[in-house]
Amino acid sequence: MIYLDNAATSFPKPERVYKAVDKCLREYGANPGRSGHKLALKAGRAIYETRELICKLFNIDNPMQVIFTSNATDSLNLAIKGVLKEGDHVITSGMEHNSLIRPIKALEEIGVENTIVKCSKEGIIKIDELKKAIKKNTRLIALAHASNVTGNLIPIEEIGNIAKEKDILFMVDAAQTAGIYNIDVKKMNIDLLACPGHKGLMGPQGTGILYVREGIILKQMKEGGTGSKSESLLQPEIVPDRYESGTPNTPGIVGMGAGVEFILEKGIDNIRRHEEELTEYMLNELKSIKNVKIYGTKDAKKQASVISINIGDLDSSEISYILDQAFDIAVRSGLHCAPLAHKSLGTFEQGTVRFSIGYFNKKEDIDKAISAIKSICEEIE
């Protein structure tokens, strides 16, 4: 099968990821932080080493500010619900994933205001509109670095500077960019960074991280055993324990660490360049096909390796089914858990067919996808 659904989860993984997970389960699969024996200590060290690798990737000073979660959704919920309280105001955009929008909308019940900044018909955020949305009680600006529907990139450093100038917290959802684009939390004034381990970081599913800048205290989402301060009936305040109750996903975290190690060795610029080249090639080929409509910037330098299209008026789900069954090509169709984005693009009824390219894709994969699209177009003429 040709796999072009990396925006949902990267596949395949680097071989070292499989080996790291297997080794952890077989050789030191004990509960870290719960015991003092050698296996538990080794598991604890392996988790800490992953925190250090993540710090290298995102220019984070303190490994203890890296919180391990189950996925990006978990991270976004912890950040949004942990920082906002009654009377606060949060700004987001009309291109966000439900993982960010739904927690924000849920907080309306406790008196948290929100402004959803409208985007252009190409799905591009308007910085002037974002600035106009700022109020005296604006506590947080929360945005995705890249749309999961179009791949459109936003200028996070520019927005980070705006937030810093106005003394507003800035949270970035890096679900589609972590491990592919350079993200420097200090240079870009990012206070909270959420991302999954199973996409660009090339780790297993069931893993995620939330970076929390030192000095920011979040209300924890759960209480329980942490392996620390066991004599107290109250949740410990030390970080990261405050936010990591329960037995961690040690094999998953170790696998994510192996993925980050792979990225650091290959070079994030090389990974991005490879994906950009394939994205540019596919966009250029698609532009020449009659009846194909492409959404977003249509510029590989301004979008992540995510391309959404439609073929005439055909239902997007029908196209993805044909690609899967007749051509053995895996893509995603529909609304991609981002209804606001589709309303911005005008595709709410039809959805889109999404092709998302990963590091392990080759030019031959794109050629076969283009050939398949051409065949479908010929059938409907």
N, C-alpha and C positions, 0 to 999 in steps of 0.2 A: 504493500500500500504506500501511496505517496501521502505523507502527513503534512498538512498545511493548516493545522489548528493549534499552533503554538501559543496563541493569545489565551487559549483556555488552559493549556498546560504544556510545557515543553516535552518533546518526545522525539527521538530517544534521549536518554541522559548520557553524560560522559561515563565511560566504563568505570572510572574510579568511584563514581557515586554508588553504583551497584556493589562494588567490592567493599566500600566503606560501610554500607548498611549491613551487608552480610557478615563482615568481620565483627562489627559491634554486637550483633545478635548472637553470634557464635562464641566470641571470646571474652566479652566484658559486659554482657547485657544485664548488669545489676542496676539498682535504683540509686542514681546519683544524689549525694547530699543526705541520704537517709541512714547510712551506715559508715563505719570507719574501716571496713576491710578493703583489701587491695582492688577488688573489682569495682566497688562503688566509687572509690577514689579515682580510678582510671576513667570511669564514665563521666565523673564530674570534670576531670581535666579536659576530656574530649569536648564537652559542651563549652567550657571556657575558651578553648582554642577556636571554636567556631565563632564565638563573640569577637575574638581578636581579628579573625579574618574579615568579618563584616565591618569592623572598624577601619581596616585598611581600605576596603572598597569604597566606603562613604566618607572617609576622613573624620571619623568619630574619635574623640580623645579617650573616653572612658568606656571600657567594655561593659561595665555594669549598667550603662544607660541603654543597652540593647536588650529589649524584652522579647522573649520567644513566645509565639502564639501559634494557633492552629492554622491560620491562613490570613490573607489580607483583610478579609471581612472582620475577623476577630480583632485584628489590630486597629482597624478604623472604628469599630464600636468602642473599644477601650479608650481610644484617643478622644473621640467626639463626646461620648457620654461621660468620660472622666474629667474633661476640662470645662464643659459648658454647664451653666446653672441658670436658674430662673432669672430673667431680666437681661441675659446675654443675647447677643446678635451674632449670627454666623453668615458668611458669604460663601456661596459656591456657584457653579455654572450649570447651564443647560445641556452639558455634554457628559454628565457624570454617570457612573455605574450605580446601580441600586445599593451596592455595598456602602456607598457614601451617602447617597440621598436618603435612604430609608432611616438610618439612625438619626439624621438631622430632622426629618419630618416627625419622627417619633417624639422628639424633645419638645415639639409644640405643646404637648400635653402638660408640660411643667413650666411653660412660659418662656421658652427659648425662641426668639424670632429668627427668621432666615430670609435671605434674599438670594434668589436664583438668577444670576446674571445671564441675560439672553445672549445667544451666539449668532453668528451670521449663518446664512443658508448653507455655507460650506462647513459649518461647525467650528468656526474660529471664535475664540473669546475676544471680546472687545475690552481692552485695558481701560479705556476712558469710562466705560460703563461700570467696570469693577470699582474704579476710584469713586465714582458718584454714589455707589452703594454703601460706602463706609459711613457708619454712624458713630455717635459718641459711645454707644454701648457695644460696638463691634469687638468681639473677643477673639474671633478666629476666622481666617480665610482658609478654606479647605478645597483643594483642587487636585484632579488627576494630572500627572505630568504628560500623559498621552491618552487620547481617547481609545477605548477598547473597540470602538466601532469603525472609526476612520484612521486611527493612528495619529491624528493631529497632535503636534507637540505644542505646549504652552511655554512661554518664557519664564521659567520658574525663578531664575535669578532676578529678573526685573520685578516680578511680583513679590519676591522675598524682600527686596529693598523697600518696596512700597509698604509692606507689612511692618518692617522694622522701623521705618520712619514714623509710622502712625502708632507704634507700640501695640501692634496686633500680632497674635500668634499665627504662624503659617504652617499648615500641614499639607504635605504632598503625598498623594496616593501614587506610588511608583509601580503599580502592578504590571504595567506594560513596558517599563523602562529600566528597572533595577537589573543590573548585570549586563546591560547593553549600552546605556548612556552614562556618561560621567555625571555623578551626583556627589557634590561636595556640600555637606550640611552646613559647614561654617561659611564658605564662600557665598552660598546661596541663601543664607539666613533661614534655613529650614529648622523649625522648632520640633516638629513631629514628622517622622517619615515612616510610612506604612508600606509593606510589600510582602508578597507571598514568597515562599521558598521554592515553589514548584514550577515557576515560569522562567524568567530570565536568569534566576540564580541556579537553575538546573538541578534543584534538589527534589526530594520526594514530595508527594502530596501530603497534606496534613501538617505543613510547616509554614511559618510566617514570622515576621519580625516587626517590632515597633521601636523606633528610636525615639527617645524622649530627652530633649535637651536638659542638661543639669539646671536645677532651679525650678523646673515645672513639676508640680505634684498633681497626679491624676487620682481621681477616686477609683479605687480598684473595682473590678466587675464581679469578683468572687473572693471568698475567704476559704482558708483551709490549710492543710499541711504544706509546709515549705522546707522542712528540714532545719529551720532556724527558729530561735526564740520559742522552742516547744513548751517552755514552762508557762508561757502567757496564753490566755484565752482570746487575746486580741490579735488581729493581723499585724505582723511585723511591718515597720515603716521603711526598713532598709530596701534599697533597690538592687537587683531586680526582684527579690523575693516577694515584695509587696504585690506584684502583679503576676506571679507565676505559681499559684497554688496548684497542688496536685503533682503526680508523677509526670515528668516531662517526656516528650517523644524523643528519647535519646537517639534511637537509630535514625529517625528522620532528621534531627538536628545535625547529627554527624554526617549524614548524606548531604545535607544542605552545605555544610562546611566544605565537603569535598567538591561540590559544585562551584562554590566561591573560589576555592583554591585553583580550580581549572580555569576560571575566568581571569584570575590574577596572573596565572602563568601564560595564558594565550594572549592576554592584553585586551582590555575592554575596547580600545580603539580598533583593534583588528576584528573583533566580534561585530562591532557596530558597522564597520566598513563592509564586511561580507554581507550583512543583512541589507544594508543600504543599496549595494550593487544589485542584489537580486530583486529588491523592491523597485528600483528604478527600471530595471529590465522588464519586469512584469507590467508596470504601469505603462511603459512605452508600447508594449505589445497590445495591451488592452485598449489603448487609445485608438488603435487602428481597426478595431472590430466593430462593425455596424451592430446596432441594437444593444450594445453594452454601455451602461451608465456607471461611471465611477464617482464615488463620493469622497469628500474631503479635499485636501490641498492638491492632491495629484502630484506632489513633489516629494521625492524620497529624502530630501534634506530637511523637510519641514514636517515629516511624519515618521512614526515608528513603522516597523515592517508589518503593518496591518492594512489590508486593502479590502474595502467593501464595494460590491457591485450589485447591479441587477441586470437581468436580460429581458428587455422589453417589459411587458406587464406580467410576466410569469411569476408565480409565487416563489419566494426565495427558498422555502422548504422543499419545493418540488425540484429546484435546481440542485440543491445539496444532495437530495436523494439520488438523482441521476448521476451526479459526480461520484457518489459512493458506490452505487450498485453497478453502473455501466463502465466506469473508468477507474475504480479503486482509488479515489482521491478523497481524503478526509478534510472537510471544511465545516464551518458552522453557519447556520442560517437563523433568521428570525430577528428578534429584538435585542439579543445579546445582553439581557438584564440591564438595558440602558434605554428605557422608554423615552426619557427626556431628550436624549441624543437623537433618536429617530424623529421626534416631533420637530427638533431643530432642522433636521435634514429633509423633512417631508416624506419620510419612509415608514411612518408608524403603521400603516395598513399593510404594506408589502414586506417590511423587514428588508434585510440585505443578506447577500451571500458573502461571508467573510473568509478571506484567505490570509492566514497569518504565518509568516516565514520565520524560521528559526536558524540557528547557527549550523545545524547539520543538514539543512536543505542544500541542494545543488541546482545549477542552471538547468539540468535535465528535468528536474521536478517541475520547474516553471514552464519549460517547453511542453511538457505533457499536459499541464493544467491549461495552458493557452490552447493547445490542440483540442482538448475536451470542450472548452468554451466555444470554440469555433464550430465544432460539430453540433453542439446544442443550438447555436444560432442558425446554422444551416437548416436544421430540422423545423424551425418555426417560421422560416421565410416562405 
